[in-house]
Structure formats: structure tokens, C-alpha cells
Amino acid sequence: MKMRIDRISLKDFPPIKNIDIQTSSNLVIIAGANGSGKTRLKEAIVYSFVKPNEPQVSLSLKTTRTEEEIDWRANSLQVVAGNDCPELRKYLSTRTGNNSFLGTLVQVESNRKIGTVQFQSITSTTPDPDEQGLDHSWHLDTIANRWNKLVNNIFAKSAIRNEKIARFTKENPDKTGADAHEAIPDPFLPYQKLFNSLLPDKMLEPIDTRFLRDFEYRTASSQPLSFGSLSSGEREVVTMVFDLAYKKIAHSIILIDEPELHLHPSLTFRFVETLKGLGGGTNQIILFTHSADLISTYYSTGNVFVLNSESTETNQALKLSTLDENHSTVARVISSSLGMFATGKKLVFVEGRNDSADRLIFNNIVQNSFPHFQIVPIGSVGNITMLRSVVDELTNTIFGIDLFFIRDRDGLSDKIVSSLETNSHFRCLPRRHIENYLLDPEILSAVANNLNIDPKKAESSKIEGLLFEIASQNLMRGVLWNIREYIRIEGILSQPEINKSEIDQIPYEQLAENIAKQLEKSLNDASKKFNTKTIQELILEEHKKLKDSLSSNNWGKLLPGKPIFNRFCSDFFHKKPEIIRELYMNLAFSIKPEVFQDISEIFQSFSTLES
């Protein structure tokens, strides 16, 4: 058990109007866009511990050790903004520590740049750092100021250990050197273990107190390297963890501003998990962040709060887990991208993998003309039922953020598209695939010239002819793709439904019979929709439509662009589609941006909509 904050309340503290956060979890994440008030909230909490006679924020502190219950004469302590809290003042005055800190507040600010360590000489009179008391304000100072003293103290502790071992050996002649090392453990060993847990491919070298210099490390095949040669992110995360481990902080509250700065997502995760283990897992860690990856990773804990400074709600701090109540399908579909709700931008969901053509094209359009939108790839929405659920939820903002959805037209019928687009937050592309926008002969000709292809071969008219030839060869493939897409969207079997209140009482034979009957009905409905006759009619209809598009030169909108583009890249350029796609995008916005005009118009229509 530990001392922790279980409620934070702050009013009229610009840009914050009113927030009320209730949680006593080990790990709390407070998220929000730049300017939402995250840092202001953290500063208000720190100030209230520095000056408990004039706190800026109201706090409920939960006592979880007998010591606090005795000091506070209660199992909780209420700090009210603007009112002196003598109990907290008295308690903090007792928070001194030699080799450990218990029940205090620690802050790690976003500015974590450290300078060159100024080493102090170590003599026989150098005191043991563990015997020098530190008050609670030590960890309210900046980490840059703490680092210099921390490194010097680590060297001093190691030097004093050498003296203690020599004295132990002299006073205990019957003991061996191994006995001495066991009785007086190496104070640097915990730091070596922490270093390796954070950076598994690197090993922190032992220190030699005869040579006062930066810590050194090595990789499996390297000579010792200076601590300064680590990447900026690696230095920061090691600095933070060493700083927090220095005084064996336990039963405390740790506030960290923007922990993700300069860190790769995997290193951020290792950092947070290492933090959770410090002090035997007794600390409460509160992270202030706008990292989408960090938020998404810990969403399932239920202790992620999003600050929305524009909200008119009575509480501007909303739990991200409330998505499950009003946006359950959206939450399920976007999955690992949930953290995007802390970016503070309008979110546009697009179908496609993160590295797909969809994201590349949409991001280019957004970056050039609509920077207030954030593109969120969500993979494929499997069927019309889920698609309709997503569309229905789009009109409800999430934490003041507008939601939109763009998808390929694929095999959706005009009737389905029209019904879905009655919601102004949803649009289908006018063309079959996003790759249909990559078939412009003029831009492909410019790509060919860029690759030094024979100018005669690269003429736009010749490219247009080759594209038409490939499109004609893909007629039946286009028919098949559309039919398959139609079946995928329309042909999903309904999931069996059983009353939750009856599920524990119903015999398994009855359960099996109920499920079988529902599936039988679904199969009967599907067989009516997809019998031989209806499939033949669909194929004839699609074949005629696509064949007519070749005659009217409208094939570039209706035939599937993905196989046509891939085939053209192979036959004409003899290169992978990804290479040509990137060159195409680089040139398109400079020589013929109107090729993406109808996509731009979709974003323009979204821009006119307000929350």
C-alpha cells in the first residue's frame, strides 16, 4: 500500500475551466493536445506541495501506511485550493531521507537536458551520501540540477564502499574477500541492472573511483563508450530512471511531463514498465502526455484521462474508457489508434494499413491543404453492419473532436453509398480504389522522364494506350472483385443473440438449439440473396457496367485501380509499385494537383462542419 492521490480538482486555472479526476491507480495517464492544460495541472500540483499554505489545486490524498494515518489522524487528507493545509505542511517537513525516500512527491519536468558533470574530488573526509539527510524538496527541483550531484554521490558511495571493505577485512581476519563483498554490496550494481533492463543490447561498465569520468557502456562487440554517445532518448530515459532509483523512492507520487520525448515507442514502454517496478511497485505514477502510442497501450487500464480545454461540459477531464459507452464500434475498429483522441485534431478514419497508398495520399493532401485533420488508418471494416454502426457514431464528437470516415468505393452499390452518405461525416471515394488516382498518363509520363526512360516511350499518349490495354485485360478481374466485395459487405451471417439474463440458467442443449435456429435463418436469408440466379444477374450487371466504362473512357473510375497500377509498374517501369507511387505523389502536387480534386473536395466539405 502507498500514499497516493485519489482525486484532483482544479477550477478557473486557464486554460482549465473545471477538471475533476478520480482515481487511485498505480498508473494514471493525463492526456491532451498542446495547450489543453496538462503542464499547468502538473505545475499546480507541484506548487501545492511546495507551498501547502497556499495550494493551487484541491487534492484528496489517500493514506495507505500506518504512519500517515497517525500523522493525519484520518485515512485521508483533504487539500483545498486557496486554503492553508497545516497537516500537509507538518507531514512534508518530516519527509527527510538518508538512503531512501518514503511518502513524498517527485516531479520530472519535460526539459530533461543535462550538462557536463562537474566532478568533485573524493578524499578520506568525503562524507557518505547516505548519511546526509535530504528534505522532500530535493525531488521538486529540476532533474538537470539533480543529475550533477547524483553522479558525484554515486562515485562517493563506491569509494566509501572500498574503504568499508578494507575496514571489514581488517576487523574480520577470519572472513574472506567474498564475505566482505557480500556484506557490503556494490552500490552501482542496481544501476547496472536498471540500465540493462532499459537498453537490453547494452551493458553499463563498472565504475573506477580512481578515474572520475562519465559512465561508460559497451555493446556486445564494442570497446567502452561514453554515456554521452547514447542517443538523446536513451540518455534521457536512463537519467530519469537513475534519478528516481537514487534514493529508493517508495510509497510516493511521481509526476512525469511528456515521458515520450525523444523516445521510440518500444523504449517508452520499457521506461514506463521499469518505473512501475521501482520501490517494489509502491509508487503512484502520473504521466502527462499527448503520445498516441502511450495512450493506446494503457487504454485498457481505464485510467487514461483526456483534457479538452474547449469542452463546455462540467468536467473537462474525461475518461478515455467512456468510448465503450457511446462509441463502442469506433473504439473496436480503430483499436490501437485510440490514442489519437488526445491529438486535439479532427480525426479522419481511412481504410488501409499504415504503410498503404491510402495513408500516403491522404496525408499528402492533408499536409498541403488541411493541416487541422489527422489521418487514422483503421484497416478494413468487414461488413455493412459494422460500417453502418461506425457511421452512426460519427456524428457524436469524442472529447470535442470531430470524427470523419473516408473509404474506397469498392463494390458498394450506389444505393448503399447514398444511404451511408446521408451522414455528412462519411464519404466514399468517387473512384473504385485510392490507386485509381495514380493512373493519370501525364503524371506517369513525368515519372518516366524522372527515371530517364526513353522520351518517345514515355509520351503520355503511349502511356494512356498501355493503361487502356491493361484495363481491358482486367475487365473480368474487376467484375470478380466487385462481386466478392459485394458478398463480403452484404453476406455476413448475423451473430447469434442470447438474453444475458438467461445465459447462466439455459441448458446447453437449449443453447445449441437456439444458436442453430438463428444460424439456419441467417443461412436461409443469405441463400435468397445469393442464389445462382441473383449471382448471375449481379455478374451480368457488373460486366455491362465495366465494359461500357471502357467504351466511354470512364474506366479509370470504375475498374479496380490497384491491379492496373501494379501491373503497369511491373510492365512499364520494371519497379515495385511502392517506388513509383512515391515518385508519382512527389510530382503530382507540383504539376497536376487537380488529379486529387475530388478527394480535396471531401476534406473541404468536412472542414465546413463544426462540432
C-alpha positions as CSV (number, residue, x, y, z in Angstrom):
1,M,0.0,0.0,0.0
2,K,1.1,3.6,-0.5
3,M,0.3,7.3,-0.2
4,R,-1.3,8.4,-3.4
5,I,-3.6,11.0,-4.9
6,D,-7.1,9.7,-5.4
7,R,-8.8,12.9,-6.5
8,I,-7.6,16.1,-8.3
9,S,-9.9,19.1,-8.7
10,L,-9.0,22.4,-10.4
11,K,-11.1,25.3,-11.4
12,D,-10.6,28.6,-13.2
13,F,-6.9,28.0,-13.9
14,P,-6.6,29.0,-17.6
15,P,-6.8,27.2,-19.9
16,I,-8.5,24.9,-17.4
17,K,-12.1,25.8,-16.5
18,N,-13.0,22.8,-14.4
19,I,-11.5,19.3,-14.1
20,D,-12.2,16.6,-11.6
21,I,-10.1,13.4,-11.9
22,Q,-10.9,10.5,-9.5
23,T,-8.5,7.5,-9.5
24,S,-6.1,5.9,-7.1
25,S,-4.4,3.7,-9.6
26,N,-0.7,2.9,-9.7
27,L,-0.5,4.4,-13.2
28,V,-2.6,7.4,-14.3
29,I,-2.3,9.0,-17.7
30,I,-3.5,12.5,-18.3
31,A,-3.5,13.3,-22.0
32,G,-4.5,16.2,-24.2
33,A,-3.4,18.3,-27.1
34,N,-0.9,21.1,-26.8
35,G,-2.4,23.9,-24.9
36,S,-5.0,21.7,-23.1
37,G,-3.6,22.4,-19.7
38,K,-1.6,19.3,-18.9
39,T,1.6,21.1,-17.8
40,R,-0.4,23.8,-16.0
41,L,-2.1,21.0,-14.0
42,K,1.2,19.4,-13.2
43,E,2.6,22.7,-12.1
44,A,-0.4,23.4,-9.8
45,I,0.1,20.0,-8.1
46,V,3.8,20.6,-7.6
47,Y,3.2,24.2,-6.3
48,S,0.6,22.8,-3.8
49,F,3.3,20.5,-2.3
50,V,6.0,23.2,-2.3
51,K,3.6,25.7,-0.7
52,P,0.9,23.8,1.2
53,N,-0.1,27.0,2.9
54,E,-1.5,28.3,-0.4
55,P,-2.3,25.3,-2.6
56,Q,-3.5,26.0,-6.2
57,V,-5.3,22.6,-6.6
58,S,-7.7,20.6,-4.5
59,L,-6.4,17.2,-3.7
60,S,-7.6,14.1,-1.8
61,L,-4.6,12.2,-0.5
62,K,-5.2,8.6,0.5
63,T,-3.3,7.3,3.4
64,T,-2.1,3.8,2.8
65,R,0.5,3.4,5.6
66,T,0.0,3.4,9.3
67,E,2.5,6.3,9.6
68,E,0.2,8.7,7.5
69,E,-2.9,7.6,9.5
70,I,-1.2,8.5,12.7
71,D,0.2,11.8,11.4
72,W,-3.1,12.8,9.7
73,R,-5.4,11.3,12.4
74,A,-7.5,10.0,9.4
75,N,-7.3,7.7,6.5
76,S,-7.3,10.6,4.0
77,L,-6.1,14.2,3.8
78,Q,-8.1,16.9,2.0
79,V,-6.2,19.8,0.4
80,V,-8.5,22.6,-0.6
81,A,-7.3,25.1,-3.2
82,G,-6.5,28.5,-1.7
83,N,-6.7,27.2,1.9
84,D,-3.7,26.5,4.2
85,C,-3.2,22.8,4.9
86,P,-1.2,22.6,8.2
87,E,-1.4,18.8,8.2
88,L,0.3,18.6,4.8
89,R,2.9,21.2,5.9
90,K,3.7,19.2,9.0
91,Y,3.8,15.9,7.2
92,L,6.1,17.2,4.4
93,S,8.5,18.7,7.0
94,T,9.2,15.1,8.2
95,R,9.9,13.8,4.7
96,T,13.7,13.6,5.1
97,G,15.7,10.7,3.8
98,N,19.1,9.2,4.1
99,N,19.2,6.1,1.9
100,S,15.5,6.2,0.9
101,F,12.5,8.5,0.4
102,L,9.0,7.5,1.6
103,G,5.8,9.2,1.1
104,T,6.8,12.3,-0.9
105,L,6.2,14.0,-4.3
106,V,8.6,13.7,-7.2
107,Q,8.5,15.7,-10.4
108,V,10.3,15.0,-13.7
109,E,9.7,18.0,-16.0
110,S,9.8,17.9,-19.8
111,N,13.1,19.8,-20.0
112,R,15.5,17.0,-19.2
113,K,18.6,18.2,-20.9
114,I,21.7,17.6,-18.7
115,G,25.0,19.3,-18.9
116,T,28.6,18.0,-18.4
117,V,29.1,16.6,-15.0
118,Q,31.4,18.7,-12.8
119,F,33.2,16.1,-10.7
120,Q,34.3,16.8,-7.1
121,S,37.4,15.2,-5.7
122,I,36.9,12.3,-3.3
123,T,39.1,12.3,-0.2
124,S,39.2,10.4,3.1
125,T,36.9,13.0,4.6
126,T,34.2,12.8,1.9
127,P,31.0,12.0,3.8
128,D,28.8,9.1,3.0
129,P,25.9,10.5,0.9
130,D,23.5,8.1,2.6
131,E,24.3,9.7,5.9
132,Q,23.4,13.2,4.7
133,G,19.7,13.9,5.0
134,L,17.6,15.4,2.2
135,D,14.3,17.0,2.6
136,H,11.3,16.4,0.3
137,S,12.1,19.5,-1.9
138,W,15.1,17.6,-3.4
139,H,12.8,15.9,-5.9
140,L,10.9,19.1,-6.7
141,D,14.0,20.7,-8.2
142,T,14.8,20.2,-11.9
143,I,16.3,16.9,-13.0
144,A,19.3,18.8,-14.6
145,N,20.2,20.3,-11.2
146,R,19.9,16.9,-9.5
147,W,21.9,14.9,-12.0
148,N,25.3,16.5,-11.3
149,K,25.0,15.8,-7.6
150,L,23.6,12.3,-8.2
151,V,26.6,11.2,-10.3
152,N,29.1,12.6,-7.8
153,N,27.2,10.8,-4.9
154,I,27.3,7.5,-6.8
155,F,31.1,7.8,-7.2
156,A,31.4,8.8,-3.5
157,K,29.3,5.8,-2.3
158,S,31.5,3.5,-4.4
159,A,34.7,5.0,-3.0
160,I,33.4,4.7,0.6
161,R,32.4,1.1,-0.1
162,N,36.1,0.4,-0.9
163,E,37.1,1.8,2.4
164,K,34.4,-0.1,4.2
165,I,35.6,-3.4,2.6
166,A,39.2,-2.7,3.7
167,R,38.0,-2.0,7.2
168,F,35.8,-5.1,7.2
169,T,38.7,-7.3,6.1
170,K,41.0,-5.8,8.8
171,E,38.4,-6.2,11.6
172,N,37.4,-9.7,10.5
173,P,40.6,-11.6,9.6
174,D,38.7,-14.9,9.5
175,K,36.4,-13.6,6.7
176,T,37.3,-13.8,3.0
177,G,37.1,-11.1,0.4
178,A,33.9,-12.7,-0.9
179,D,32.4,-12.3,2.6
180,A,33.3,-8.7,2.6
181,H,31.7,-8.1,-0.9
182,E,28.6,-9.9,0.2
183,A,28.3,-7.9,3.5
184,I,28.9,-4.6,1.7
185,P,27.3,-4.9,-1.8
186,D,28.3,-2.8,-4.7
187,P,26.1,0.4,-4.7
188,F,26.5,0.6,-8.5
189,L,25.1,-2.8,-9.3
190,P,21.4,-1.7,-9.1
191,Y,22.1,1.0,-11.7
192,Q,23.8,-1.6,-14.0
193,K,20.7,-3.8,-13.8
194,L,18.3,-0.9,-14.5
195,F,20.5,0.2,-17.4
196,N,20.3,-3.3,-18.9
197,S,16.5,-3.6,-18.4
198,L,16.1,-0.3,-20.3
199,L,18.7,-1.0,-23.0
200,P,19.0,-4.8,-23.4
201,D,21.6,-4.6,-26.1
202,K,24.0,-2.5,-24.0
203,M,25.9,-3.1,-20.7
204,L,26.9,-0.4,-18.2
205,E,30.5,-0.8,-17.2
206,P,31.6,-0.9,-13.6
207,I,33.0,2.5,-12.3
208,D,36.6,3.0,-11.1
209,T,36.7,5.7,-8.4
210,R,40.3,6.4,-9.2
211,F,39.1,8.0,-12.5
212,L,36.3,10.5,-12.2
213,R,34.6,10.5,-15.6
214,D,31.3,9.9,-17.3
215,F,29.6,6.5,-17.0
216,E,30.7,4.1,-19.8
217,Y,28.9,1.3,-21.5
218,R,29.6,-1.3,-24.2
219,T,27.7,-3.3,-26.8
220,A,28.5,-7.0,-27.4
221,S,31.3,-6.1,-29.8
222,S,32.4,-2.6,-28.8
223,Q,35.1,-1.1,-26.7
224,P,33.8,1.0,-23.7
225,L,31.8,4.0,-25.0
226,S,31.0,7.3,-23.2
227,F,27.5,7.8,-21.7
228,G,27.3,10.9,-23.9
229,S,27.4,8.7,-27.0
230,L,24.0,7.3,-26.3
231,S,21.1,8.7,-28.3
232,S,19.3,11.6,-26.8
233,G,16.3,9.4,-26.0
234,E,18.4,6.7,-24.4
235,R,20.3,9.3,-22.2
236,E,17.0,10.8,-21.1
237,V,15.4,7.6,-20.1
238,V,18.5,6.4,-18.2
239,T,18.8,9.7,-16.5
240,M,15.2,9.7,-15.3
241,V,15.3,6.1,-14.0
242,F,18.7,6.6,-12.2
243,D,17.4,9.8,-10.7
244,L,14.2,8.0,-9.4
245,A,16.2,5.0,-8.2
246,Y,18.9,7.1,-6.4
247,K,17.0,7.4,-3.1
248,K,15.0,4.2,-3.4
249,I,11.8,6.2,-3.7
250,A,8.8,4.3,-2.4
251,H,5.2,5.0,-1.3
252,S,5.4,8.2,-3.3
253,I,3.7,10.2,-6.1
254,I,5.8,10.6,-9.3
255,L,4.7,13.2,-11.8
256,I,6.4,13.0,-15.3
257,D,5.8,15.6,-18.0
258,E,5.9,14.2,-21.6
259,P,7.7,11.0,-20.9
260,E,7.7,10.1,-24.6
261,L,10.0,13.0,-25.7
262,H,12.8,11.7,-27.9
263,L,11.8,8.1,-27.2
264,H,10.9,5.3,-29.6
265,P,7.6,3.7,-28.6
266,S,9.3,0.5,-27.5
267,L,11.7,2.4,-25.3
268,T,8.8,4.4,-23.9
269,F,7.0,1.2,-23.0
270,R,10.2,-0.3,-21.3
271,F,10.6,3.0,-19.4
272,V,7.1,3.0,-18.0
273,E,7.2,-0.6,-17.1
274,T,10.6,-0.1,-15.3
275,L,9.1,2.9,-13.4
276,K,6.2,0.7,-12.3
277,G,8.6,-1.7,-10.6
278,L,10.6,1.0,-8.7
279,G,10.1,1.0,-5.0
280,G,8.6,-2.5,-5.2
281,G,5.7,-1.2,-7.1
282,T,4.5,1.0,-4.3
283,N,4.6,4.4,-6.1
284,Q,1.8,6.2,-7.9
285,I,3.0,7.3,-11.4
286,I,1.1,10.1,-13.1
287,L,2.1,10.8,-16.7
288,F,1.2,14.0,-18.6
289,T,1.4,13.2,-22.3
290,H,0.0,13.6,-25.8
291,S,1.6,10.4,-27.1
292,A,-1.0,8.4,-29.1
293,D,1.0,5.2,-28.7
294,L,1.4,5.5,-24.9
295,I,-2.3,6.3,-24.5
296,S,-3.4,3.4,-26.8
297,T,-1.1,1.0,-24.9
298,Y,-2.6,1.7,-21.5
299,Y,-6.2,2.4,-22.6
300,S,-7.4,-0.9,-21.2
301,T,-6.3,0.1,-17.6
302,G,-9.3,2.5,-17.5
303,N,-7.1,5.2,-16.0
304,V,-6.4,7.4,-19.1
305,F,-8.0,10.9,-18.9
306,V,-8.2,13.3,-21.8
307,L,-8.2,17.0,-21.1
308,N,-10.3,19.1,-23.5
309,S,-9.9,22.8,-22.9
310,E,-12.7,23.6,-25.4
311,S,-15.3,21.4,-23.7
312,T,-18.4,23.0,-22.3
313,E,-19.0,20.0,-20.0
314,T,-18.9,20.5,-16.3
315,N,-15.8,18.3,-16.2
316,Q,-13.1,18.8,-18.9
317,A,-11.2,15.7,-17.9
318,L,-12.9,12.7,-19.4
319,K,-12.0,9.0,-19.1
320,L,-11.0,7.5,-22.5
321,S,-12.7,4.3,-21.4
322,T,-16.1,6.1,-21.8
323,L,-15.7,5.4,-25.5
324,D,-17.1,2.0,-24.8
325,E,-20.4,3.6,-23.9
326,N,-21.2,5.8,-26.8
327,H,-18.6,4.9,-29.5
328,S,-18.1,1.1,-28.9
329,T,-17.9,0.2,-32.6
330,V,-15.5,3.1,-33.3
331,A,-13.3,2.0,-30.4
332,R,-13.3,-1.6,-31.6
333,V,-12.5,-0.7,-35.2
334,I,-9.7,1.8,-34.6
335,S,-8.2,-0.4,-31.9
336,S,-4.5,0.6,-31.4
337,S,-5.1,4.1,-32.7
338,L,-7.3,5.1,-29.7
339,G,-4.5,7.4,-28.5
340,M,-5.2,9.7,-31.5
341,F,-8.1,11.2,-29.4
342,A,-5.5,13.1,-27.5
343,T,-4.1,14.9,-30.5
344,G,-6.8,17.6,-30.5
345,K,-7.4,17.5,-34.2
346,K,-10.3,16.4,-36.4
347,L,-9.8,12.7,-37.0
348,V,-10.4,11.2,-40.4
349,F,-10.5,7.4,-40.4
350,V,-9.4,5.8,-43.7
351,E,-9.3,2.1,-44.6
352,G,-5.9,0.8,-45.2
353,R,-2.7,-0.3,-43.5
354,N,-0.3,2.3,-42.0
355,D,2.1,1.9,-45.0
356,S,-0.6,1.8,-47.6
357,A,-1.3,4.1,-50.6
358,D,-4.4,5.3,-48.7
359,R,-2.4,6.9,-45.9
360,L,0.3,8.3,-48.2
361,I,-2.2,10.1,-50.5
362,F,-4.4,11.3,-47.7
363,N,-1.5,12.6,-45.6
364,N,-0.1,14.5,-48.6
365,I,-3.5,16.2,-49.2
366,V,-3.9,17.0,-45.5
367,Q,-0.4,18.3,-45.1
368,N,-0.7,20.6,-48.1
369,S,-4.2,22.0,-47.5
370,F,-5.9,20.7,-44.4
371,P,-3.4,20.6,-41.5
372,H,-6.1,20.5,-38.9
373,F,-7.1,17.0,-39.9
374,Q,-5.4,13.8,-38.5
375,I,-5.4,10.7,-40.7
376,V,-6.0,7.4,-38.8
377,P,-5.7,4.2,-40.8
378,I,-8.1,1.5,-39.4
379,G,-7.7,-1.5,-41.7
380,S,-10.8,-2.9,-43.2
381,V,-14.3,-2.6,-41.9
382,G,-15.6,-6.1,-42.5
383,N,-19.3,-5.8,-43.2
384,I,-22.1,-3.4,-43.8
385,T,-23.5,-3.9,-40.2
386,M,-20.3,-2.7,-38.6
387,L,-19.9,0.0,-41.3
388,R,-23.3,1.4,-40.5
389,S,-22.5,1.3,-36.8
390,V,-19.4,3.3,-37.3
391,V,-21.2,5.8,-39.5
392,D,-24.0,6.2,-36.9
393,E,-21.4,7.0,-34.2
394,L,-19.5,9.6,-36.3
395,T,-22.0,12.4,-35.6
396,N,-21.2,12.2,-31.9
397,T,-18.0,14.1,-31.1
398,I,-15.5,12.5,-28.8
399,F,-13.9,14.9,-26.2
400,G,-14.8,17.7,-28.6
401,I,-13.0,16.1,-31.5
402,D,-14.9,15.7,-34.8
403,L,-14.9,12.3,-36.4
404,F,-15.0,11.5,-40.1
405,F,-14.6,8.4,-42.3
406,I,-13.4,8.0,-45.9
407,R,-13.3,4.6,-47.6
408,D,-12.8,3.2,-51.1
409,R,-15.9,2.8,-53.1
410,D,-15.0,-0.9,-53.8
411,G,-18.1,-3.0,-54.6
412,L,-20.6,-0.8,-52.7
413,S,-23.8,-0.2,-54.7
414,D,-24.9,3.3,-55.4
415,K,-27.9,2.7,-53.2
416,I,-25.7,1.7,-50.2
417,V,-23.3,4.7,-50.8
418,S,-26.2,7.1,-50.9
419,S,-27.7,5.8,-47.7
420,L,-24.4,6.0,-45.9
421,E,-23.6,9.4,-47.2
422,T,-26.7,10.9,-45.7
423,N,-24.4,11.2,-42.7
424,S,-22.2,14.2,-43.7
425,H,-19.3,12.8,-41.7
426,F,-18.9,9.8,-44.1
427,R,-17.8,9.8,-47.7
428,C,-16.9,7.1,-50.2
429,L,-14.3,7.9,-52.8
430,P,-15.8,8.7,-56.2
431,R,-13.4,6.1,-57.7
432,R,-13.1,2.4,-57.1
433,H,-9.7,2.4,-55.3
434,I,-7.3,5.0,-54.0
435,E,-4.9,3.7,-56.7
436,N,-7.3,4.9,-59.3
437,Y,-5.9,8.3,-58.6
438,L,-2.4,7.1,-59.6
439,L,-3.3,6.4,-63.3
440,D,-3.0,9.8,-64.8
441,P,-1.0,9.5,-68.0
442,E,0.5,13.0,-67.7
443,I,1.9,12.4,-64.3
444,L,3.1,8.9,-65.1
445,S,4.9,10.4,-68.1
446,A,6.7,12.9,-65.7
447,V,7.7,9.9,-63.5
448,A,9.1,8.1,-66.6
449,N,11.1,11.2,-67.5
450,N,12.4,11.5,-63.9
451,L,13.6,7.9,-64.3
452,N,15.3,8.7,-67.6
453,I,13.1,6.4,-69.6
454,D,13.2,6.8,-73.4
455,P,11.2,10.1,-74.1
456,K,9.3,8.5,-77.0
457,K,8.3,5.6,-74.9
458,A,7.3,8.0,-72.1
459,E,4.9,10.1,-74.1
460,S,1.6,10.5,-72.2
461,S,-0.4,9.2,-75.2
462,K,1.6,6.0,-75.3
463,I,1.2,5.5,-71.6
464,E,-2.5,6.1,-71.9
465,G,-2.7,3.4,-74.6
466,L,-0.8,0.9,-72.4
467,L,-3.1,1.7,-69.4
468,F,-6.2,1.1,-71.5
469,E,-4.8,-2.2,-72.7
470,I,-4.1,-3.3,-69.1
471,A,-7.5,-2.1,-68.0
472,S,-9.2,-4.1,-70.8
473,Q,-7.3,-7.2,-69.7
474,N,-8.6,-6.7,-66.1
475,L,-12.3,-6.5,-67.1
476,M,-13.3,-9.9,-65.6
477,R,-11.0,-9.3,-62.6
478,G,-12.9,-6.1,-62.0
479,V,-16.2,-8.0,-62.2
480,L,-14.9,-10.6,-59.8
481,W,-13.5,-8.0,-57.3
482,N,-16.8,-6.2,-57.2
483,I,-18.9,-9.3,-56.7
484,R,-16.6,-10.5,-53.9
485,E,-16.7,-7.1,-52.3
486,Y,-20.5,-7.1,-52.5
487,I,-20.7,-10.5,-50.9
488,R,-18.2,-9.5,-48.2
489,I,-20.2,-6.4,-47.3
490,E,-23.7,-7.9,-47.6
491,G,-23.3,-11.5,-46.9
492,I,-22.1,-11.7,-43.3
493,L,-24.1,-14.1,-41.1
494,S,-25.8,-12.5,-38.2
495,Q,-24.3,-13.2,-34.8
496,P,-26.5,-15.4,-32.6
497,E,-28.1,-13.4,-29.7
498,I,-29.0,-14.9,-26.3
499,N,-30.5,-12.9,-23.5
500,K,-27.7,-12.2,-21.0
501,S,-30.0,-12.7,-18.0
502,E,-30.9,-16.2,-19.2
503,I,-27.4,-17.4,-20.2
504,D,-26.5,-18.9,-16.8
505,Q,-29.8,-20.9,-16.5
506,I,-30.3,-22.2,-20.0
507,P,-29.3,-25.9,-20.6
508,Y,-26.6,-26.3,-23.1
509,E,-28.9,-28.4,-25.3
510,Q,-31.3,-25.5,-25.5
511,L,-28.4,-23.1,-26.1
512,A,-27.3,-25.2,-29.1
513,E,-30.8,-25.4,-30.5
514,N,-31.3,-21.6,-30.2
515,I,-28.0,-20.8,-31.9
516,A,-28.7,-23.4,-34.7
517,K,-32.1,-21.9,-35.4
518,Q,-30.7,-18.4,-35.7
519,L,-27.9,-19.6,-38.0
520,E,-30.4,-21.5,-40.1
521,K,-32.5,-18.3,-40.5
522,S,-29.4,-16.4,-41.5
523,L,-28.3,-19.0,-44.0
524,N,-31.9,-19.0,-45.5
525,D,-31.8,-15.2,-45.8
526,A,-28.3,-15.4,-47.4
527,S,-29.4,-18.2,-49.8
528,K,-32.2,-16.0,-51.1
529,K,-29.8,-13.1,-51.6
530,F,-27.0,-15.1,-53.1
531,N,-28.5,-18.0,-55.1
532,T,-27.3,-18.9,-58.6
533,K,-29.8,-16.6,-60.3
534,T,-29.1,-13.5,-58.3
535,I,-25.3,-14.0,-58.7
536,Q,-25.7,-14.4,-62.5
537,E,-27.7,-11.2,-62.6
538,L,-25.0,-9.4,-60.5
539,I,-22.2,-10.6,-62.7
540,L,-24.1,-9.6,-65.9
541,E,-24.9,-6.2,-64.4
542,E,-21.2,-5.6,-63.3
543,H,-19.8,-6.8,-66.6
544,K,-22.0,-4.5,-68.6
545,K,-21.2,-1.5,-66.4
546,L,-17.4,-2.1,-66.6
547,K,-17.4,-2.9,-70.3
548,D,-19.4,0.3,-71.0
549,S,-16.8,2.2,-68.9
550,L,-14.1,1.1,-71.3
551,S,-16.1,2.3,-74.3
552,S,-16.8,5.7,-72.7
553,N,-13.3,6.0,-71.3
554,N,-14.7,6.2,-67.8
555,W,-12.8,3.0,-66.8
556,G,-10.4,5.0,-64.6
557,K,-13.2,5.5,-62.0
558,L,-14.9,2.1,-62.1
559,L,-12.3,-0.6,-62.8
560,P,-10.1,-1.6,-59.8
561,G,-7.1,0.6,-59.9
562,K,-4.9,-1.5,-57.6
563,P,-4.2,-4.4,-60.0
564,I,-4.0,-2.0,-63.0
565,F,-1.4,0.2,-61.3
566,N,0.6,-2.7,-60.0
567,R,0.7,-4.3,-63.5
568,F,1.7,-1.0,-65.1
569,C,4.6,-0.6,-62.7
570,S,5.8,-4.1,-63.5
571,D,5.4,-4.0,-67.3
572,F,6.4,-0.4,-68.0
573,F,8.8,0.7,-65.1
574,H,10.0,-2.8,-64.1
575,K,9.9,-1.5,-60.5
576,K,7.9,-2.1,-57.3
577,P,4.7,-0.1,-57.0
578,E,5.8,1.5,-53.8
579,I,8.7,3.2,-55.6
580,I,6.6,4.6,-58.4
581,R,3.8,5.6,-56.0
582,E,6.2,7.8,-54.0
583,L,7.6,9.4,-57.2
584,Y,4.0,9.9,-58.5
585,M,3.0,11.7,-55.3
586,N,6.0,13.9,-55.2
587,L,5.3,15.1,-58.8
588,A,1.5,15.2,-58.7
589,F,1.1,18.1,-56.3
590,S,3.5,20.2,-58.3
591,I,2.5,19.6,-61.9
592,K,-1.2,18.5,-61.6
593,P,-2.7,18.7,-58.2
594,E,-6.2,18.7,-59.7
595,V,-5.9,14.9,-60.1
596,F,-6.9,14.7,-56.4
597,Q,-9.5,17.4,-56.7
598,D,-12.5,15.2,-55.6
599,I,-10.6,14.0,-52.5
600,S,-9.8,17.6,-51.7
601,E,-13.5,18.4,-52.0
602,I,-14.3,15.7,-49.5
603,F,-11.9,17.3,-46.9
604,Q,-13.3,20.7,-47.8
605,S,-16.8,19.5,-47.0
606,F,-15.6,18.1,-43.7
607,S,-14.0,21.5,-42.9
608,T,-17.3,23.3,-43.2
609,L,-18.8,21.1,-40.5
610,E,-18.5,22.2,-36.9
611,S,-18.8,20.2,-33.7
